[in-house]
């Protein structure tokens, strides 16, 4: 995702307490955001199966469906 979309996802996640559905463009996994790291431009993600992961800004996109 581009820098603008990353900023919007992080704002919604951290300021509005919204879990944003994301899809990993490398492996197709989906999960919900629960935090962001601005220095590394990563999003902390809770995968659909319950596991936790961290994806780089360039590895993910906002998803409409699971």
N, C-alpha and C positions, 0 to 999 in steps of 0.2 A: 504494500500500500504506500501511497505517497505520503510526504510529510504532513500535509494538511489533514488527510484522513486519519493518520496516526494521532495527531493532536486532538481531533474530534473524538476518536474512540477513547483516548485516555481521559479526556474531560468528562465524557459520559460515564466512564467507569469510576473515576475517582471523585468527581464532584457531584454527580447525580446518582451515585450508587446503582448504576445500571450495569447489568451483565450483557455485554455485546457478543453476539454469536459471530465467531470468526472461523475461517477455514485456512488450513495450512496449504499453501500452493505447491509445496514440495512433495508432501505425502498424502494430501487429501483429508487428513484428520480434521475434525471440527471440535470446537470447545468454546467456553464462555470466558470472557476476560474478567479478571478480578484485581488487576494492578498493572502498573506500567513502570518502567525504568527509563527515565529520560536520557541519562548519559549513554546507555548502550542501545537506546531505541528498541527496547524489547517489551513485549506484552506477556504478562503472566496469565496462563490459561488453565482452566479446569476442563479437562477433556470430558467427552460424553460418558466415558467409562469410569469417571471419577478420579483418574490420575491427574497429576499436576505437571505442567510443562511451561517452557518459556520460549516464545518465538520472536525472532527478529522482525523488525518492521517490514523488511523486504520479503519475508517468508509467508506473510499472511494477508488476507483480505476479509472484509466484512462479508458475512454470508447471510442469505435470506432464509435458508432452510438447513435443517440438520442433516 
